[in-house]
Amino acid sequence: MKLRLGFILLAVCLLTAMFSCRRNQPALVDANRPPDTELWYVPADSSEYDYLVHTYWRGVDPDGVVVRYIWTIRDTIEPPPLGWNPAARIRDFREGQLTSRTDSVFAFTAFQSTGGVGVKKNRQAFYIAAVDDNGVIDPFPAAVEFVATVGELPRILFTTWIPGSGGPRPFLPTRLDTVGMFRPFSISYSGSTKNGSIRSYRFFPLTANIELAGQNEWTTDLSDTLRVFPNVGPDALPSGRFRLAAQVRDDAGAESQVDAGQFRTGVAQVVVNFEPDTEIFEVTNTYCQGTQCVEEPVNFTDANPDTLPYSSWVTLFYRGWDSGADSSLCQDVVNKCLRYQVQYTSRADVDGGPENGGVTNESTVRWLPDDGEDNNEFGTADSTSLNVGSASYTVRARTVDEYGKPDGTPDDISVVGNFRPTLDSYSIVNYDGTVIGDGDTITWDWWNPSNYKGTPQDTIDISDPFNIRVIKKFFFVLNGAGHDHPKEPLNAGVRSWIYTLHRTSSPTVIERVARSGFWTDGLVQNTLSDTIAFTIRYSFIDDLGGFEAFRTLPSWLNEEYDITIRGRDLALTDVYEQFMFVNGDKVRLNAFNVSVLSRWTGEVRQRFYLAVTQ
């Protein structure tokens, strides 16, 4: 403890002596200033692909001599403090190279590969800093930047060697060759360049989980450009597209490009495993009326899709086969390990479809079943049924082989569900039973009580004793009648209606009288009978006799009108459920409201004139 205390006292004394003596000494002088570096260059004799630059430099030291230099090459010149500075950062010093020379010829690469993508323009910077006889480095290195380019990158072409395909064929991205499962094949490649000569090649697969001996290694053996794929045993390739990429490098160090996104450059593709084929050979339709059901064949071979009754069932029979060019591991010589899938697209009109100002909804279900049906013998009929709604259907069937590869061009049929109903008749009948024809006038007698709807006399509104009002009602009746196709179910028919009433002077404004402008269910199937009533209210006190009110009639009277009418075959509350048999089970796929699944009658339009007399 005494020894430690002695050391502390001694340190305090020394510090006191130092500060007391320093007060009488002159300020310290900078004994060594850093050198300065100068740099200039002259482009040497260069080709299009080899950018040579002769650089010169020298150092100036105001209080000594420059004995050597430190230099490096980077991508670009960066301003301080980001630029290369070996006097300030040890990592920059370690990056640099020392030399005692004052000039050199550098070959700047005109090609740069970044992340596997080659560019024809390369920006590079040369840095150099002088070092004096005391080891002090210029803190502001001299630098110059160059941009080197090549006019064109080298290219590489492929050739596929597939036995039985007629010999080697140049590979084209728009035409892919197919090789059978477990069949050998080869791919060769060759490069060309305008930057001197080809110097090396390399190859690598772009198919996931595939590794090849020698992949990703540059080789200067220019004859080693044939890749052989036995495609058997542990070297067997999976069903699908096999992609092999290759690159070539030339005198400029430039590399050919590899398009790993669209696979159109630097990549050869071979389809492994031929697609199976599928044939729909029979289609039937089953529809029921009550307890009586009928099965009929559907002619699916012509260009005109057959129309089938609403909610009936269409059944497809199909079979498939695989290509003999494939080798197979399937032990089932009868079934051949083939499976089947079915898909359909439906197109249903909304609000009458495009021809009536509406749209067409289109939807496609996924291929079902997900794993394919596998309980049917090869060459025998597999079948699937689905019920048809008020839509157009395209139904497809495809075969799936034992390796999960489906038929890329599935067979299909087209059918139309639900016959269009028919509007048989329509009429406008005035209050007195007169049928109004197109262009006629509906005339109401101001004083005739039979004009009135509901009562034979005016109605007096005395709810406000200071403004007693008279209510007059005039009316006519709109009738419609239609029917559905005889193959439709027993309860089918024209079940809902829509009519619109508008003045010819304002064709886009619907008069909201009765149920005009709204779909409405008919009170009796196939029949519409709606009373169109108009009401006039006037003050009993101001016009006791009614004559003054007659002179100031409402604006809707004494006008020309158009009325339209049409019906559809489903009620407003109907919902259609879509089913399909999948692996023998009836599966509900979706449900639709009648706003989508309906068929409309044609539309009729009639013009008339409204008038009132006294």
C-alpha positions in Angstrom: 0.0 0.0 0.0 2.9 2.4 0.8 4.6 1.5 -2.5 1.4 2.4 -4.5 1.1 5.7 -2.6 4.7 6.5 -3.5 4.1 6.0 -7.2 1.1 8.3 -7.1 3.1 11.1 -5.4 5.9 10.7 -7.9 3.4 11.0 -10.9 1.9 14.2 -9.5 5.3 15.7 -9.1 6.3 14.9 -12.6 3.2 16.3 -14.1 3.7 19.5 -12.1 7.2 19.9 -13.3 6.2 19.3 -16.9 3.5 22.0 -17.0 5.7 24.5 -15.1 8.7 24.0 -17.6 6.5 24.0 -20.8 5.5 27.5 -20.1 9.1 28.7 -21.0 9.5 26.6 -24.2 8.6 27.8 -27.8 5.6 26.3 -29.7 6.3 23.0 -31.4 7.1 23.3 -35.2 5.6 21.0 -37.9 8.8 19.2 -38.9 7.3 17.2 -41.9 4.7 18.5 -44.3 2.9 15.9 -46.6 3.9 15.6 -50.2 1.7 16.5 -53.2 0.9 14.3 -56.2 0.5 15.2 -59.8 -1.0 12.9 -62.5 -1.6 13.0 -66.2 -2.1 10.4 -68.9 -1.9 9.6 -72.7 -4.2 6.9 -74.3 -1.9 4.2 -75.8 -2.6 2.3 -78.9 -5.9 0.6 -78.2 -8.3 -1.8 -79.9 -12.1 -1.8 -79.7 -12.1 -4.3 -76.9 -8.8 -3.5 -75.0 -8.6 0.1 -73.6 -4.9 0.9 -72.9 -3.9 4.0 -71.0 -0.3 5.3 -70.4 -0.4 7.2 -67.1 2.4 9.4 -65.7 2.8 10.8 -62.2 5.2 12.6 -60.0 5.4 13.7 -56.4 6.6 17.0 -54.8 7.7 17.3 -51.2 8.3 20.8 -49.8 10.5 19.6 -47.0 12.0 16.3 -48.2 11.9 13.9 -51.1 9.3 11.5 -52.5 10.6 8.0 -52.4 7.6 5.9 -53.6 3.9 5.9 -54.5 0.8 4.0 -53.6 -2.0 3.4 -56.1 -5.3 1.6 -56.7 -8.1 1.2 -59.3 -11.7 1.7 -58.3 -15.0 2.0 -60.2 -15.5 5.7 -59.9 -14.0 8.9 -58.4 -15.8 9.8 -55.2 -15.4 13.2 -53.4 -13.7 13.4 -50.0 -14.2 12.0 -47.5 -15.7 9.0 -49.4 -12.8 8.7 -52.0 -9.8 6.4 -51.6 -7.4 7.9 -49.0 -4.6 5.7 -47.6 -3.3 8.5 -45.4 -6.6 8.6 -43.5 -7.8 5.0 -43.4 -5.8 1.8 -42.9 -8.2 -0.3 -45.0 -7.5 2.0 -48.0 -3.7 1.6 -47.4 -4.1 -2.1 -47.4 -6.1 -1.9 -50.7 -3.3 0.1 -52.4 -0.1 -1.2 -54.1 3.3 0.4 -53.6 5.6 1.3 -56.5 8.7 3.4 -57.1 7.9 3.9 -60.8 6.6 7.2 -62.2 4.6 5.8 -65.2 2.8 2.6 -66.3 0.4 1.3 -69.0 -2.9 0.1 -67.7 -5.5 -2.0 -69.5 -8.9 -1.0 -68.4 -11.6 -3.6 -68.8 -14.4 -2.6 -71.1 -16.9 -5.1 -69.7 -18.3 -5.4 -66.3 -20.5 -8.2 -64.8 -22.7 -7.1 -62.0 -25.0 -9.7 -60.4 -24.6 -12.0 -63.5 -25.7 -9.2 -65.9 -23.0 -8.0 -68.2 -22.8 -4.4 -69.4 -20.9 -3.1 -72.4 -19.8 0.1 -70.6 -17.4 0.1 -67.6 -16.4 3.1 -65.6 -13.1 2.9 -63.8 -10.9 5.3 -61.8 -7.1 5.4 -61.2 -5.9 6.8 -57.8 -2.3 7.5 -56.8 -0.6 9.2 -53.8 3.0 10.2 -53.2 4.9 8.9 -50.1 7.9 11.0 -48.8 11.1 9.9 -47.1 9.4 10.0 -43.6 6.5 7.7 -44.7 4.0 10.5 -44.9 1.3 10.0 -47.6 -0.4 12.7 -49.6 -3.8 13.1 -47.9 -5.3 14.2 -51.3 -4.5 11.5 -53.8 -4.5 12.4 -57.5 -7.2 10.6 -59.6 -8.5 10.3 -63.1 -11.6 8.5 -64.4 -12.0 6.5 -67.6 -15.1 5.0 -69.4 -14.3 2.0 -71.5 -16.8 0.3 -73.8 -17.2 -2.6 -76.1 -19.2 -2.3 -79.3 -20.9 -5.7 -79.0 -21.0 -8.6 -76.4 -20.2 -12.1 -77.6 -23.0 -14.4 -78.4 -23.7 -18.1 -77.8 -25.8 -20.5 -79.8 -27.2 -24.0 -78.8 -27.9 -27.2 -80.7 -30.1 -30.0 -79.3 -29.3 -33.6 -79.9 -32.4 -35.7 -79.4 -32.5 -39.3 -80.7 -35.4 -39.9 -83.1 -36.0 -36.2 -83.8 -34.2 -36.2 -87.2 -30.7 -35.3 -86.1 -29.2 -32.2 -84.3 -31.3 -29.1 -84.6 -30.4 -25.4 -83.8 -32.2 -24.4 -80.7 -34.9 -21.7 -81.1 -36.7 -20.2 -78.1 -39.9 -20.2 -80.0 -39.8 -23.9 -80.8 -39.0 -26.2 -77.9 -38.0 -29.8 -78.5 -39.4 -32.6 -76.4 -37.6 -35.7 -75.1 -39.3 -38.7 -73.6 -39.0 -39.6 -69.9 -35.7 -41.5 -69.2 -34.5 -40.9 -72.8 -30.9 -39.7 -73.3 -30.2 -36.4 -75.1 -27.4 -33.8 -75.5 -27.0 -30.0 -75.8 -24.0 -28.4 -77.4 -23.1 -24.7 -77.6 -20.7 -22.4 -79.5 -19.8 -18.8 -79.2 -18.9 -15.9 -81.5 -17.4 -12.5 -80.8 -16.2 -9.3 -82.6 -13.8 -8.6 -79.7 -10.8 -10.7 -80.8 -11.1 -14.4 -80.1 -13.1 -16.7 -77.8 -11.1 -17.5 -74.7 -13.3 -19.6 -72.4 -16.7 -21.2 -71.7 -18.8 -22.1 -68.8 -22.3 -23.7 -68.2 -24.8 -24.1 -65.4 -28.4 -25.4 -65.1 -31.3 -23.0 -64.4 -33.7 -25.8 -63.4 -34.2 -26.0 -59.7 -32.6 -28.8 -57.7 -30.4 -29.9 -60.7 -26.6 -30.0 -60.3 -24.1 -30.9 -63.0 -20.4 -31.9 -62.7 -18.2 -28.9 -63.8 -21.0 -26.3 -63.6 -20.1 -22.7 -63.1 -16.4 -23.3 -63.9 -14.7 -21.4 -66.7 -12.7 -23.6 -69.0 -10.2 -22.7 -71.7 -10.8 -26.0 -73.4 -12.8 -24.6 -76.3 -13.6 -28.1 -77.5 -15.5 -29.0 -74.3 -18.9 -27.7 -75.4 -21.1 -30.8 -75.5 -23.2 -31.7 -72.5 -24.6 -35.3 -72.4 -27.6 -36.1 -70.3 -28.1 -39.9 -69.7 -31.5 -39.0 -68.1 -31.7 -42.4 -66.3 -31.3 -43.6 -62.7 -29.9 -40.9 -60.4 -29.3 -38.6 -63.4 -33.0 -38.7 -64.5 -34.5 -35.3 -65.0 -38.0 -34.5 -63.7 -41.0 -34.0 -66.0 -41.1 -30.4 -67.2 -38.7 -27.9 -68.8 -35.0 -28.4 -68.4 -33.0 -25.3 -68.8 -29.2 -25.1 -69.5 -27.4 -21.8 -69.5 -24.0 -21.3 -71.0 -21.6 -18.3 -71.4 -18.6 -17.4 -73.5 -15.8 -15.0 -72.7 -13.6 -13.2 -75.2 -10.4 -11.2 -75.4 -12.1 -8.1 -74.0 -13.1 -10.1 -71.0 -16.7 -9.6 -72.2 -19.2 -12.3 -71.4 -22.3 -13.3 -73.3 -25.6 -12.6 -71.6 -27.9 -15.0 -69.9 -31.6 -14.1 -69.7 -32.7 -15.9 -66.6 -36.2 -14.3 -66.7 -37.6 -14.9 -70.2 -35.0 -17.5 -71.1 -34.6 -16.1 -74.6 -30.8 -15.5 -74.6 -28.0 -17.7 -73.3 -30.4 -20.5 -72.3 -31.4 -23.7 -74.0 -34.6 -25.4 -73.1 -35.8 -29.0 -73.6 -39.2 -30.3 -72.6 -38.8 -33.6 -70.7 -41.9 -35.9 -71.0 -44.4 -35.9 -73.9 -47.9 -34.7 -73.1 -50.7 -37.2 -72.9 -53.7 -36.8 -75.2 -57.4 -36.7 -74.4 -60.6 -37.3 -76.4 -64.2 -36.5 -75.5 -66.1 -39.1 -77.5 -69.7 -38.8 -76.1 -71.9 -36.2 -74.5 -75.4 -36.7 -73.1 -78.1 -34.4 -71.6 -80.5 -35.5 -68.9 -83.5 -33.3 -68.1 -86.5 -34.0 -65.9 -90.1 -32.7 -65.8 -91.6 -33.8 -62.6 -90.7 -37.5 -62.1 -90.2 -38.1 -65.8 -86.6 -37.8 -67.0 -85.2 -38.0 -70.5 -81.6 -38.7 -71.6 -80.6 -37.4 -75.1 -77.3 -37.3 -77.0 -75.7 -33.9 -77.6 -74.2 -33.2 -80.9 -70.9 -31.6 -79.8 -69.0 -32.0 -83.0 -70.6 -29.2 -85.0 -69.8 -25.5 -84.6 -73.1 -24.6 -83.1 -73.4 -25.2 -79.3 -76.5 -27.0 -78.3 -79.0 -25.4 -75.9 -79.9 -27.5 -73.0 -82.8 -27.1 -70.5 -82.3 -25.1 -67.3 -81.0 -27.1 -64.4 -80.5 -30.2 -66.6 -77.3 -32.3 -66.4 -74.7 -32.6 -69.1 -72.4 -35.7 -69.0 -69.0 -36.0 -70.7 -67.4 -39.3 -71.6 -63.7 -39.1 -72.3 -60.5 -41.2 -72.5 -56.8 -40.6 -72.7 -53.5 -42.1 -73.8 -49.8 -41.3 -73.4 -47.1 -41.0 -76.0 -45.0 -44.1 -76.9 -41.9 -41.9 -76.9 -41.9 -41.9 -73.1 -40.4 -44.6 -71.0 -42.7 -45.5 -68.1 -42.3 -46.9 -64.6 -46.0 -47.7 -64.3 -46.6 -51.4 -63.4 -50.3 -51.2 -64.2 -50.5 -52.3 -67.8 -54.3 -51.8 -67.9 -54.7 -48.4 -66.2 -51.3 -47.0 -67.4 -51.3 -44.8 -64.3 -53.3 -42.2 -66.2 -55.7 -39.8 -64.4 -58.3 -37.3 -65.6 -59.3 -33.8 -64.7 -62.2 -31.6 -65.7 -62.6 -27.8 -65.8 -65.3 -25.5 -67.1 -65.7 -21.8 -67.9 -69.2 -20.2 -67.7 -70.3 -16.9 -69.3 -73.5 -15.5 -67.9 -75.3 -12.3 -68.9 -76.0 -9.6 -66.2 -78.8 -7.2 -66.9 -79.5 -8.8 -70.2 -75.9 -8.8 -71.4 -74.1 -6.4 -73.7 -77.0 -6.3 -76.2 -79.2 -4.8 -73.5 -76.7 -2.5 -71.9 -75.5 -5.1 -69.4 -72.3 -7.1 -69.2 -71.2 -10.7 -69.4 -69.6 -12.3 -66.3 -67.0 -15.0 -67.0 -65.6 -17.4 -64.4 -63.4 -20.5 -64.7 -63.2 -23.2 -62.0 -59.9 -24.9 -61.3 -59.1 -28.3 -62.7 -60.9 -30.9 -60.6 -60.2 -33.1 -58.9 -57.0 -31.6 -57.7 -55.0 -34.9 -57.9 -57.0 -36.2 -60.8 -59.3 -39.2 -60.9 -57.3 -42.4 -60.8 -60.0 -45.1 -60.6 -60.7 -45.6 -64.3 -59.1 -48.1 -66.6 -57.1 -46.8 -69.6 -59.1 -46.8 -72.8 -62.5 -47.1 -71.0 -64.9 -44.3 -70.5 -64.4 -41.9 -67.7 -67.2 -39.4 -67.1 -68.2 -36.3 -65.3 -71.5 -34.5 -65.0 -72.5 -31.0 -64.2 -75.8 -29.2 -64.0 -76.3 -26.2 -66.4 -77.7 -22.9 -65.4 -78.6 -19.9 -67.5 -75.1 -19.5 -69.0 -72.9 -20.6 -71.8 -70.4 -23.3 -70.8 -67.1 -24.5 -72.2 -66.2 -27.8 -70.5 -62.7 -29.3 -70.8 -61.3 -32.7 -70.0 -57.6 -33.6 -69.9 -55.4 -36.6 -69.1 -52.6 -36.4 -66.5 -49.8 -38.9 -66.8 -48.0 -40.7 -64.0 -45.5 -37.9 -63.6 -48.2 -35.2 -63.1 -47.9 -33.8 -66.6 -51.3 -32.8 -68.1 -52.5 -32.7 -71.6 -51.6 -29.1 -72.7 -54.4 -29.1 -75.4 -57.4 -30.5 -73.5 -60.5 -31.6 -75.5 -63.6 -29.4 -74.9 -67.2 -29.0 -75.7 -69.5 -26.0 -75.7 -73.2 -25.9 -74.6 -75.7 -23.2 -73.8 -77.9 -23.6 -70.7 -81.6 -22.5 -70.5 -83.8 -21.8 -73.5 -84.9 -18.2 -74.0 -88.5 -17.6 -73.0 -91.0 -16.1 -75.5 -93.1 -13.0 -75.1 -96.4 -14.0 -76.8 -98.5 -10.9 -76.5 -98.8 -7.5 -74.8 -101.4 -4.8 -74.6 -102.3 -1.4 -73.2 -106.0 -1.2 -72.2 -107.6 2.0 -71.2 -110.0 2.3 -68.2 -113.0 1.8 -70.5 -111.6 -1.4 -72.0 -110.3 0.2 -75.2 -107.1 -1.4 -76.5 -104.5 1.2 -77.3 -102.5 0.6 -80.4 -99.1 1.9 -81.3 -99.4 5.7 -81.9 -102.9 5.9 -80.4 -104.0 8.4 -77.7 -105.1 7.4 -74.2 -107.9 9.9 -73.5 -109.3 10.5 -70.0 -112.6 12.4 -69.4 -112.2 14.8 -66.6 -115.8 14.4 -65.4 -116.4 10.7 -66.1 -116.3 8.8 -62.8 -115.3 5.5 -64.6 -111.9 7.0 -65.1 -111.2 6.7 -61.4 -109.3 3.9 -60.0 -110.9 2.3 -57.0 -113.8 4.6 -56.4 -116.4 6.0 -58.8 -116.0 9.5 -57.5 -113.4 12.1 -56.5 -111.7 11.6 -53.1 -111.7 14.5 -50.7 -108.6 15.0 -48.5 -109.7 16.9 -45.4 -106.6 16.2 -43.3 -105.8 19.9 -43.5 -109.1 21.9 -42.9 -107.4 25.1 -44.3 -106.4 23.3 -47.5 -109.0 20.8 -48.5 -107.9 18.9 -51.6 -109.6 16.9 -54.3 -107.8 13.8 -55.5 -108.5 12.5 -59.1 -107.0 9.3 -60.4 -106.8 8.1 -64.0 -105.4 4.7 -65.0 -104.8 2.2 -67.8 -103.7 -1.5 -67.6 -100.5 -3.0 -69.0 -100.8 -6.6 -69.9 -98.2 -9.2 -71.0 -98.1 -12.9 -71.6 -95.4 -15.4 -72.4 -94.1 -19.0 -72.2 -90.9 -21.0 -71.8 -89.5 -23.9 -73.9 -91.4 -27.2 -73.5 -88.2 -29.0 -72.4 -87.7 -26.7 -69.4 -88.8 -27.9 -65.9 -92.6 -27.9 -65.1 -92.4 -24.7 -63.1 -90.6 -22.9 -65.8 -92.1 -19.9 -67.6 -92.1 -16.1 -67.6 -91.9 -15.4 -63.9 -90.7 -11.8 -63.6 -91.2 -8.7 -65.7 -89.8 -5.2 -66.2 -91.4 -2.3 -68.0 -90.4 1.3 -68.4 -92.4 4.4 -69.1 -90.8 7.6 -70.3 -91.6 10.7 -72.2 -90.2 10.9 -75.7 -89.0 14.4 -74.9 -86.9 12.9 -72.0 -86.0 9.3 -73.1 -83.5 8.7 -70.3 -85.9 9.7 -67.5 -88.1 6.8 -66.3 -91.5 7.8 -65.0 -91.8 6.2 -61.5 -95.4 5.2 -61.7 -96.6 1.8 -60.5 -93.6 -0.6 -60.8 -92.0 1.1 -63.8 -88.2 0.6 -64.0 -88.0 -2.3 -61.6 -88.0 -6.0 -62.0 -91.1 -7.5 -60.4 -92.5 -11.0 -60.1 -95.7 -11.7 -62.0 -98.7 -12.4 -59.8 -99.6 -15.3 -62.1 -96.9 -17.3 -63.9 -96.5 -16.2 -67.6 -98.8 -13.2 -67.1 -98.3 -9.6 -66.3 -101.2 -7.3 -65.5 -100.3 -4.0 -63.8 -102.5 -0.9 -63.4 -100.7 2.3 -64.3 -102.4 5.1 -62.2 -101.9 8.8 -62.4 -103.1 11.2 -59.7 -104.1 14.9 -59.9 -104.6 16.9 -56.6 -106.1 20.3 -56.6 -107.5 22.7 -54.0 -111.2 22.4 -53.3 -111.4 25.9 -51.8 -109.6 27.7 -54.6 -111.4 25.8 -57.4 -114.8 24.6 -56.2 -116.0 23.5 -59.6 -112.7 22.0 -60.8 -112.6 24.1 -63.9 -109.6 26.1 -62.9 -107.6 22.9 -62.0 -108.4 21.6 -65.5 -106.8 24.7 -67.0 -103.5 24.1 -65.0 -103.0 20.4 -65.5 -99.8 18.6 -64.4 -96.9 18.6 -66.8 -97.1 14.8 -67.4 -100.4 15.2 -69.1 -100.8 15.9 -72.8 -97.4 14.3 -73.5 -96.1 11.6 -75.8 -94.8 8.4 -74.1 -92.9 5.2 -74.9 -93.5 2.1 -72.9 -91.2 -1.0 -73.1 -91.9 -4.5 -71.7 -90.0 -7.8 -71.4 -90.0 -10.8 -69.1 -87.5 -13.4 -67.8 -87.8 -17.0 -66.8 -86.7 -16.9 -63.1 -88.3 -15.2 -60.1 -86.4 -12.5 -58.2 -85.6 -14.7 -55.2 -84.3 -17.7 -57.2 -80.8 -18.8 -56.5 -79.0 -21.3 -58.7 -76.5 -23.8 -57.2 -73.8 -25.2 -59.5 -72.8 -28.8 -58.9 -70.3 -31.2 -60.5 -69.6 -34.8 -59.9 -66.0 -35.2 -58.8 -64.6 -38.7 -58.2 -68.2 -39.9 -58.0 -69.3 -37.4 -55.4 -71.7 -34.5 -56.1 -69.8 -31.3 -55.1 -71.4 -27.9 -54.8 -69.0 -25.4 -56.5 -70.9 -22.1 -56.2 -74.2 -20.3 -56.2 -75.6 -17.5 -58.3 -78.5 -15.0 -58.0 -80.9 -14.7 -60.9 -79.5 -11.3 -61.7 -76.8 -13.3 -63.4 -78.6 -16.5 -64.3 -81.7 -15.6 -66.3 -82.9 -15.6 -69.9 -84.9 -12.7 -71.1 -87.7 -12.5 -73.7 -87.3 -10.0 -76.5 -88.3 -6.4 -75.8 -91.3 -4.6 -77.3 -91.8 -0.9 -77.4 -95.1 1.0 -77.9 -95.7 4.8 -78.3 -98.9 6.5 -77.2 -100.2 10.0 -76.2 -101.8 10.9 -72.9 -104.6 13.4 -73.1 -107.5 14.6 -70.9 -110.8 16.2 -72.0 -113.8 17.7 -70.2 
